[in-house]
Amino acid sequence: MSAAQLLRHSRKLRSLQNPVGCENFSFVRHFSSGSGSFIARENGIGKRTRGTRFSQHNQPAKQLETFSAGVNGSCTWRIASNSLTPSAASWLSGSFSCGQVVSARPFSSSADLPPHQEIGMPSLSPTMTEGNIAKWLKKEGDKVSPGEVLCEVETDKATVEMECMEEGYLAKIIHGDGAKEIKVGEVIAITVEEEGDIEKLKDYKPSSSAEPVAPAEPKAEPEPSQPKAEEKKPTQAPEAKTPKIEEASQSGDRIFASPLARKLAEDNNVPLSSVKGTGPDGRILKADIEDYLASVAKGGLRESFADPGLGYVDIPNAQIRKVTANRLLASKQTIPHYYLTVDARVDKLVQLRGELNPLQDASGGKKISINDLVIKAAALALRKVPQCNSSWMNDFIRQYHNVNINVAVQTEHGLFVPVIRDADKKGLGAIAEEVKQLAQKARDNSLKPADYEGGTFTVSNLGGPFGIKQFCAIINPPQSAILAIGSAEKRVIPGSADGQFEFGSFMSATLSCDHRVIDGAIGAEFLKAFKGYIENPTSMLL
């Protein structure tokens, strides 16, 4: 249908008294940079759907599948394209909205089905692309009200309760307890307004229009301008270049791969370090990943590790394990790490803790741990050296005003890093209380996105719990530094008088830095400030 035909239809619709009072309304989602809301009326019920506007710029012209209006005031719109022409968008007043990834779709009806609502897998964190259903707290046929918890969703970082948005009845559960890898936006359940309509949706299946919409993929870089024969037939490349290719692809921590190859490797959990690149200078191409997957499917890699007498068990990776693996791998491959270590004497720190905890007990507060004091010292050091409280943003370095400290917590469910916000402004008692609450939520696998997002610096302590003397931690992107705390140990050191010796307790602290953001002298300045607070802890109370 041309733009002129659309305009003629719009003039006809202006004469209708209720052009939006449609019996049916369906659309394909569209994503753009604008945002707005649209109120759709179906059977006289107004539903507001948050979403994004159709962009009025740079949209290729595509036809609408159907556009019709009945003389009685009812109409049916079917939009089958991902975009509209500027003229078509303009007569829709520039504010026609399609839902982004939301947990519920408006009630709709058809000749065969009663009014119902499709509940989709929600996006509960910025990095979430799929989720798992841990368990349903409501069963089919139950009455549901706004604010009631429908189910528990396992995201890429935590287990989150999903609440009901509309009053009605849970008619059908599409994905039951334990369902895995459900794409964001995919229908997981159906609700209806009337209890009598439950049976009518017994055999309901989501329509094609309700399928999840994949997030827009970033534009891939063009593959290097090399003949395709080189990509598909790497064996034809000169043999003398082979050592150079292998060295370039595996040198250091950096592995060169095209965006398409990285995306395919990430989707299939393929470690790039295991793939030999056939592109220029050892660059890994999409075809290399496909060849790797084909060899795995044929059992080529399994055979090389096969041992008739070797027993083993395959443990499925939880979603948080996959996300942690991908993020840490990307961190080591893309961030130029360097490490600085300092030993700080902790005798006065231990003494101060011993003086403060009786006061905490008397006031009913939580006991202060050495790690709580470390968090406070790190936060104050960041306030002195704000360059370490920053992120690399390619074209600029973003320096944060807030000092939000992530604290690494190991649980049976995986590694969590809940955040202590504005740690530099909080007292030791408040930090101790918050750390213990968040650590318990992590162990219960009940952290919400607000409990771990927004950190600007991370502290990881393997000294107190495990007695590790010293270690180097991997930076938690997009942060630029992480502080690794080791255990305290007693040493014999020179005393105050000549010829005398005494015991002193020392703790190692290793700072991992992103060299793009933090120069060596800046990292050393941070550790100097941190050591000053640890060795003179009363200064933290001023």
N, C-alpha and C positions, 0 to 999 in steps of 0.2 A: 504494500500500500504506500503510495507516495505521500509526501508532506501536504500536497494540495488536498488530497482526499481526506487526510486527517483533519485539516482545517474545516472542511465542509462538515465532517461529523461533529466537530466541536460546536459549530453554529447551530446544528440541530439540537444538540444537548442543552444549549442555553435556554431553549424554550421549555425544557422539562422542569417540572416543579421540584422534583427530588432526584436529580441525576446521580447522586451518590448512594441512594438507598438501594443497593444492589442485593439481589438474592445470593449471587455467587461473586466472589472476588478472589482472584488468584494471580500471582505474579512470580517471576523469577527474580531473585535478589540481584542487586547491582551495587558495587562498591565504588565510592569516589571520595574525594577529599572533603566535600561539604557535609553538613549534618543538619538534621531537622526532624520533624515528626509529622505523621500523617494520620488523620482520623478516618478510618474506614467504617462505613455503616453497613451492617449485614443483618437483615431481618429487624431493622429498627434499633439495633444495639450498637452503640459507638465503641470502637476499640482503638486505642492510640498505640501505634507501633513506632518505637524509636528506630532510627536508622540513618541512612545517608542519602542525600539527594542525588538525582541523576545529574551528572556533570553536564554543563551547557557548553563545554569547550572540548575540542579535540575528540569528539565522539564520532566514530564511523557510522554512516547511515545504514540502518538495518530495518527491515519491515516488521510491522506488528503482524502477528498471526491472525487475529480477529479483532474487530472493534464494532460492536453493535449495540443498539439501544431499542427497547421495545416501546410501543406507543402508550403503554400503561404506566410508564415511569420507571419500570425496572430495567436494569441493564447488566450486561456481562462484559467485562474487559479481560482479555487474555493477552498478556505481554510475553512474547517468546524470545526477545532479544536481550542482550546484556547492556544495550545502550540505545539511546534515541538520538535523532538528528537534533541540532540546535532549535530548528523550528518546531519540531514535535515537543521538545522539552519546554519551549517557551509558552505554548498554549496550555500546558499543564501548570502554569504559574511558577515554574522553576522550583517548586517545593514538593513535588511528588516523591515520596520516600519509600525505600525498601528496607526491610529489617536486616540489620547485621546479624551476627550470631547471637540469638536470644534464646531464652529457655522456654518460651511459649509463643505459639502463633495464634492469631485471632480465631474465634469461633467461626465456623463456616458450615454451610449445608449444601446438599445437592439433592437430586431426585431420589437417590437411594439411601443416603445417610442423614441422620439427624444432626443438629448443630453440635460441633465438637471442637476440641482444641488439641493441637499437636504440641507436645512438650519436647523441646530439643535439648541435646547435650550442651550445657552452657559453657562459655569461655570464662574460667574462673581465675586465670592469671595471664599476663601478657605473653608468656611463652607456650601456653597450652594449645595444642593442636588436636589432641584426642584425650579421652579419659576412660576410666573403668567404672563400672557400677559395683561398689563394695557390697551394698545390700539395700533392699527396699524396706522402708519403715511403714509403708502403707501397702495394702494388698488390693487386688482388683475388686471393685464394688464398694470400697470405703468412701465415705464422704470426706471431702478435703476442703479446707478453708485457707484464706490468705495467711501466710506466716507459718503454717504447719510444715514440718519437714517431710518431704516425700521420700528421699533416698539419700544415701551417702555416696558421693562421687570421689573417686581416687584420681587426683590430678597429677601433674608432673612433679609436684612438690609436697603435697599433703592430701589428707582426706577431708573433704568439705561437705557440709550438709547443704542440700538443695531444697529451697523452700517453695511452696506452692504460691502462685501469683493470683489465681482466680478461685472463686467458690464453685464447687461442683462435685462430681463423682469420678473416681479413678476407674475408667472403663476398661482399659487394656494396657498391659505392660509389654512393650515391644522387646526390650532388652532386660533380662532378668538378673538376679544376683550373680555376681562374678563375671558379667559380660566384659570383655576386654577390647581395648583399642577402638572405641567408638569415636568417630570423627566429631569435632565440634559442629553443632547445628543438626546432627543426625537425630531423627525422631526416636525417643526412648519410651514414650508413653502417650496415652490419649485420655483426655478428660471430657465429660459431658455435663450439661447443665441439669438435666433431668435424670433421676434414677431409672426411670423406665426405658431410657435410651441405651443403657449399658449392653443389653443383650444384642441390640442391633449392630454393635461394633465388635462383636465377638470374633469375626473373621476379617477384621479391618487390616489392611496393609497400607503403609504410607505411599502416597502417590509420587510420581516422578518429580512433581513440582516441589515436594517436600524434602527432596534429597539434600544432603548437606552441601554447602558451597565451600569449596577449597579456598584457602586464603590466597590472595594474589601473589604469585611468585615474582621475585625480583627479576628484572630483565637480565638475562644471561649475557655475559661478555661474549663477543663473537670468538669462535675458535680461531686459533692462529692461522694465518693465511698460508697454509701448507697444502700440498696436493692431498686429496682424500686417499689416494693410494698409500700414502705414508701412514695415515691413521689406521686404515683397515689392514694393511699389510706391513707391519713394522719390521718383518724379517727382511724386507727389501732395502732397508736403510743400510748405509755403509757400515761394515762390521767394526771399523776402527773407531766409530763414535760411541759404541756401546758402553765402554767403561765410563766415558764422560757423562752419558745420560744417567747411568745408575748412580754415579757420585752426586750429580746435581740434584736428583730427586730425593736422595736420602741424607744429604749433608745437613748437619746440625739438627735443630728441632723443626725447621721449616720444611713443609712438603708442598710442592707446587701442584695445583690442580685447578681445572676449570670450574666455574660455578655449577654447571650442570653435573659434573662428576662429583663435586662435594655434596650436592643435593641428593643424588642417587645413592651415594655412599652412606649418607646420614639416614635416609629412608630405610636402608637395608642393613644398618648397623655394621658396615664394612670399615675396618680400620684402614685409613689411607696408607699407613706405613707398611701394610701387607701387599700393596698393589704396586706393580712396576709400571711406571709411566712410559708411554711411547711417543708422546708429543715432543716438541722442541725443548731441549735441555731437560728432558725427563719429566715434563709436565704430564700429569695424569689426566686423561681424557675420559669422556663418557663411555667410549668403547672399551677402555681398559677395565672400568668397573663392571660392565656387562660381561666381559670375558671372565673376570674373577668370579662373578656370581654363577656363570655357566659351569666353571670348573668345580665350584662347591656343590652345585646340583648333581654333577656327575660322580661326586664322591672323591674327586682328585685330592682334595686337601685332607679329607678324613683318612684316606688310605695311608698317607705319609706318616700319620700319627698312630696308625692302628697297631695294637699289640694284643695278641690273643689272651695273654695272661694279665692284662691291665684292667682292673675294675674301676668303674667311675659312675657318677650320677650326674645328670644334667639338671641344673637348677634354673628354672625360668627367672628372667630378670624382671623385677618390679619396675613400674613406670619411673619411680624416682631414681632407681639404679641406672636406667637408660639415660635419663636426663643428666644425671651427675657425670656419667661417663662421657657423654657428648660435650658437655660444657668444659670439663677438665681437659679433654683432648684438644678442644679448640683453643683453650687458654695456653697450653704448652706449645701449640703449633703457631699461634699468631702473636703472642705477647713475648717480647724479649726480656726474660727474667734475669735478674741478678740478685745476689744474696749478701747481706751484711749481718754479722753476728757480734753480740756484745755480752759480756758477763756482768751481772749486777748483783751486788751484795744485798741480801734480803733479811738480815738480822733485825733491822729496825722495822721492816715491814711486818715480820712475824710478831714482833713485840707490840706494834700498834694494833694488829688484829686481836691479840690477846686482851688488850685493854678495851677495845670497842665491843666485843661480843658479850661480856657481862651486861653492858648497857643495853644491848639489843635484847637479851633475854629478859631483862627487867621491864622493858617496854613492850614485850610481846612480838618483837620483830624477828626476822630471819637472821641466822648467823651469817656473818660476812666471811667469805672464803678468800683465799689468796687470788683466785681468778677474778673475783669482783674488784679487788684492788688493782689488778693488772688492767682490767677494762677501763677503770677510772684513769689510771696513769696514761694509758694509750690515748684516751679521749682528750685529756689535757695537753698531751704532746702534739696531737693533731691540731689543736687550737693554736699552739705556738708555731707549728710548721704546717700551714694549710696546704702547701703544695702536695703533701702526701694524702690529702683528702680530696682527690681529684679523679677524673676519668678522661681517657683519650677519646676524642670525638672526630678523629681524622683531620678536619679542617681547623679545629681548635681544641683547647684543653678546658674542660668544665671543672671549675673549683667550687665545691659545695660549701654553703654557709652552715648547714646542719652537720653535726658529728653523730652519725648513726652507726653503731658498732654491731656487726654480725658476730655471733658467738657460735662456733662449731660445736654441734652436739651429735654424738654417735648413738644410734638406737638400733634395735633389731630390725627396724624397717628401712634403715639406711642413714645417710648423713644429712642432717638438717642444720641450717644456719639462721636461727631466729635473730631478730634485730632489736637492739636496745636504742631507742631513739633519743637524740639529744643527751647522750651519755655524759658529755662534758658539763651539763647543767644540773645533773641529778646527784643527789647525795649517795653515799655508799650503801645506806640502808635501802633506799629505793632501788638501786641497781641489784642488790642481793635478792630482794623480793621478786623483781621482774625476771631475773635470770632463772630463778628456781621455778617460777610459774611457766615460763616458756619452755624450759627443759622438760617439765612434766607433760606439757601439751605435745611436745615432739615425741616423747616416749609413748604417749597415747595415740599418736598419729592423728592429732586433731588440730594441727596448726592451720590457721586461715592465712590467705595471701597477705593480709595486713601485718601478720606476725613475722614475716620474713622478707618482705619486699622493701626497697628503699634504703638499703645499707650503703655506706660509703667507705667502709674499712672493715676488715675481718680479723678476729683473734682466734687462734686455734691452740689449745693447751693439751699436750699429751704428756706433760711432766707429772702433774699431780695425780691423775687417774692411773697412768700406766708406767711412770718412772722413766720415760724416755729422756735421755740427757739433752739431745739437740737434734733438730730436724729442719728441713726446708719444706715449706708449704707451697701449694700451687695457688696462684692469684685467682680470686673469685671475680670474673668479669661482671660488669664493666669497671670494677674497682681497679686501682693501680697498685695496691699493696696489701699484704697480709702478714700478720705477726705470729710467729711460731714460738710458743713458750715451752721450754724444757723443765726438767725437774731440778730442785735445789739439792746441792751436795756440799758437804763440809770439806773445807780445805784448811791446811796449816798455812798461815800467813805471818809476815813480820808483825811484831807487837809494837806498842807505842814507845817502848824503851829499847835501846840498843841491846842486841843479843837475846831478846825475848821474842817468843812466838805465841800466837793465839789461834783459836779456831774461828773461822768465818763461813757462813753459808752463802753460796753463790748460785744464781739461776741464769741459764743461757736464754737469750732472746734473739731469734733470727728473723730479719725483715726481708721478705721477698718483694722486689720492686719491679715495676714496668719502666724500663729504661727510656721509653718514649716520653714519659711524663716526669719521672723522678730521676734526676741526675745523682751520681754517687755521693756528692757532697751534701745534697738535700736529704738523702736517706740517712747519712751519718748524723746530720743535725737532728733528725727525728729521734734516732736511737740515743743520742746524747741527752735530749730532753726527757725521753722515757726513763732512762737510767737515773736521771736526777730525781724524778718523782719516786721511783722504787727505793732508792737509797736514802731519801729524805721524805718519807711518806706523809709527815705532818703538813708538808707544803700543799698536799692535795686537799686539806681541810680548810685552807684559807680562802 
